[in-house]
Amino acid sequence: MFGRANKQMNPAEVLAVEIKQYVGQGLTALVPRVIGQIVDKNYSVSVTERKQWDKLSFFKELEEKQGSDQGEAAKKILEWIHTDLIQVEWGKGSKYGTFIPKLNYQGKDYSLFTVWTDGTIQIYRLLLTSQDQVIEFEKRLDFLVEKTYPNYFNVFLSKLTNEAALKQFLETFDWVIQEIKDL
């Protein structure tokens, strides 16, 4: 019975969906991620390994794939985290590494943005509670934002290799943090 079931399952792909929930300022975002397992012809299971990233592995990968200039820009972003209120969360994933500066203020966590080893920075709109804040944010980072999606903006590390652009990016997040504190 089981042999016949195995043959019917060849080839088969087993998938799982992980859904992370981000909550802030009365808004909730659900971010799905598909995790896959593939059954091979020998009926053994090969599992996609989820790597736990850390500072060393993240910067090694980033600099190998994107170059030392983008690595330096990301290091300066990491150095900017200068307060006990912001913690760094290192991602888990097999293909790209991430780090996320998370502001903890009055018992709530706010993911400020995500830096990826592919050179992308995703900035979530949930940080901004009013249309005026969104307009101000876009004005401050207009020259850096590459793509705009309904729930986030994309900025590329390659643009932050310029000191003035990096300074503007970090000052914008100083402003975002102050906006959160002023709620």
C-alpha positions in Angstrom: 0.0 0.0 0.0 2.7 2.5 1.0 4.8 1.7 -2.1 2.0 2.5 -4.4 1.3 5.8 -2.5 5.0 6.7 -2.9 4.9 6.1 -6.6 1.8 8.3 -7.0 3.6 11.0 -5.0 6.6 11.0 -7.4 7.3 13.8 -8.1 5.7 15.7 -5.3 6.4 19.1 -3.8 5.4 19.8 -0.2 4.9 23.5 0.6 4.3 25.4 3.8 3.3 29.0 4.3 4.7 31.1 7.1 2.8 34.3 7.8 4.4 37.0 9.9 2.3 39.6 11.4 3.5 43.2 11.8 1.5 45.5 14.0 1.9 49.2 14.6 -0.2 52.3 15.2 -3.5 50.4 14.8 -2.5 48.8 11.5 -1.7 45.2 10.8 0.2 43.7 7.9 0.5 40.0 7.1 3.6 39.0 5.1 3.4 35.4 3.7 6.5 33.4 2.9 6.4 30.0 1.1 8.8 27.3 2.5 9.3 24.3 0.3 10.3 20.6 0.5 10.9 18.6 -2.6 10.6 14.8 -2.7 13.3 13.4 -4.9 13.1 10.2 -7.1 14.7 8.1 -4.4 11.8 9.0 -2.1 14.0 10.9 0.3 13.1 14.4 1.4 15.5 17.3 0.8 14.6 20.3 3.0 15.4 23.9 2.2 17.7 24.9 5.0 16.9 28.1 6.8 20.2 29.7 7.8 20.3 31.9 10.9 22.2 35.1 9.7 24.5 37.1 12.0 26.7 40.1 11.5 29.6 38.2 10.2 27.7 36.0 7.7 25.5 39.0 6.6 28.4 41.3 5.7 30.5 38.6 4.1 27.6 37.7 1.8 26.7 41.3 1.1 30.3 42.3 0.2 30.8 39.2 -2.0 27.6 39.9 -3.9 27.3 43.7 -3.9 30.8 45.0 -3.2 32.6 46.7 -0.4 31.0 50.1 -1.0 27.5 48.7 -0.3 28.9 46.7 2.6 30.3 50.0 4.1 27.0 51.7 3.7 25.2 48.9 5.5 27.8 48.9 8.3 27.1 52.7 8.8 23.4 52.0 9.0 24.1 49.3 11.7 26.4 51.8 13.5 23.6 54.4 13.4 21.6 52.2 15.9 22.7 54.2 18.9 20.0 53.7 21.4 18.8 51.0 23.8 15.3 51.4 22.2 16.5 49.9 18.9 17.5 46.3 18.6 18.8 44.4 15.6 17.0 41.2 14.5 19.1 39.0 12.1 17.0 37.1 9.6 16.6 33.5 8.8 16.6 32.4 5.2 18.5 30.2 2.8 18.9 32.7 -0.1 19.2 36.2 1.3 20.4 37.5 4.6 18.6 40.3 6.4 18.8 42.6 9.4 16.0 44.6 10.8 16.4 47.5 13.2 13.4 47.3 15.5 12.3 50.2 17.7 10.8 49.2 21.0 8.8 52.1 22.4 6.2 51.9 25.1 6.0 48.2 24.8 5.5 48.1 21.1 7.9 46.9 18.4 8.3 48.9 15.2 10.3 47.4 12.3 11.9 50.4 10.8 13.2 48.7 7.6 14.9 45.5 6.4 18.4 45.5 4.8 18.9 42.5 2.5 22.1 41.0 1.2 20.8 41.6 -2.4 21.4 45.3 -1.8 17.8 46.2 -1.2 16.3 48.1 1.8 12.5 47.6 2.3 10.8 50.4 4.3 7.4 49.5 5.6 4.6 52.1 5.4 3.1 50.9 8.7 5.5 53.2 10.4 3.6 56.2 9.1 0.1 56.7 10.6 -1.1 59.7 8.7 -1.1 60.8 5.0 0.8 63.9 6.0 3.6 61.7 7.5 3.7 59.6 4.3 4.0 62.8 2.1 6.8 64.1 4.4 8.6 60.8 4.3 8.4 60.6 0.5 9.6 64.2 0.3 12.6 63.4 2.5 13.6 60.2 0.6 12.2 61.0 -2.9 15.6 60.9 -4.6 16.4 57.5 -3.0 13.2 55.5 -3.4 13.5 53.2 -6.4 10.1 51.4 -6.2 6.9 52.0 -4.4 4.6 49.2 -3.4 1.3 49.4 -1.5 2.9 48.4 1.8 6.6 49.3 1.4 9.2 51.4 -0.4 12.4 50.1 -1.9 15.8 51.9 -1.5 19.0 50.4 -2.9 22.2 50.4 -0.9 24.1 51.4 -4.0 22.5 54.9 -3.6 23.6 55.1 0.0 27.3 54.8 -0.9 27.1 58.5 -1.3 27.7 60.1 2.1 25.1 62.9 1.6 22.4 60.3 0.6 23.3 58.1 3.6 23.1 61.1 5.9 19.6 62.0 4.5 18.4 58.4 4.9 19.5 58.2 8.5 18.2 61.6 9.4 14.9 60.6 7.9 14.7 57.6 10.3 15.7 59.9 13.2 12.6 61.9 12.2 10.5 58.7 11.9 11.5 57.6 15.4 10.6 61.1 16.8 7.2 60.8 15.0 6.6 57.5 16.7 7.5 58.9 20.1 5.2 61.9 19.6 2.1 59.7 19.1 
